[in-house]
Structures are given as structure tokens and as C-alpha cells.
């Protein structure tokens, strides 16, 4: 099982967790899966190509932190 498949599994589990249990935890799991998905390719990307993926990860973490507990 390679890192891309693990990241797909994490993203799917994050979506399911967000839909069924907790949006906060689901967003964090999706962010981790997205980081794993990008990790092998991030060095070969140009700096401008890194902006949107990094912004998406930051946005997912910000959503997880901004949501009320409960």
C-alpha cells in the first residue's frame, strides 16, 4: 500500500467521520490525508503551485478550530 492509497483512505474516513460523527475531527483527518497526498510531490512543485494546497490545509485546520465544541 503506497502513500497515495493511504491518503485516499484517510480522506474517505475523514469525510465519513465528518458526516456521521464530528465535522471537526473529520476536517482534521482530511487535512492529514491531504498533507500525505502532497508530501511526495511537494519538492518538485513550483512555489506558486504550492500556494493553493497549503491554503486548503490551513483552511481545513482553521475550520476545525473555529467550529464550536459539542
DATAUR-V100205 format. One record per backbone hydrogen bond with DSSP energy under -0.5 kcal/mol. CO is the residue of the C=O (numbers start at 1). NH is the residue of the N-H. If there is no record, write none. Layout:
BEGIN
co nh
CO NH
CO NH
END
This chain:
BEGIN
co nh
2 6
3 7
4 8
5 9
6 10
7 11
8 12
9 13
10 14
11 15
12 16
13 17
14 18
15 19
16 20
17 21
17 22
22 26
23 27
24 28
25 29
26 30
27 31
28 32
29 33
30 34
31 35
32 36
33 37
34 38
35 39
36 40
38 41
38 42
41 44
41 45
46 49
46 50
47 50
47 51
48 51
48 52
49 53
50 54
51 55
52 56
53 57
54 58
55 59
56 60
57 61
58 62
59 63
60 64
61 65
62 66
63 67
END
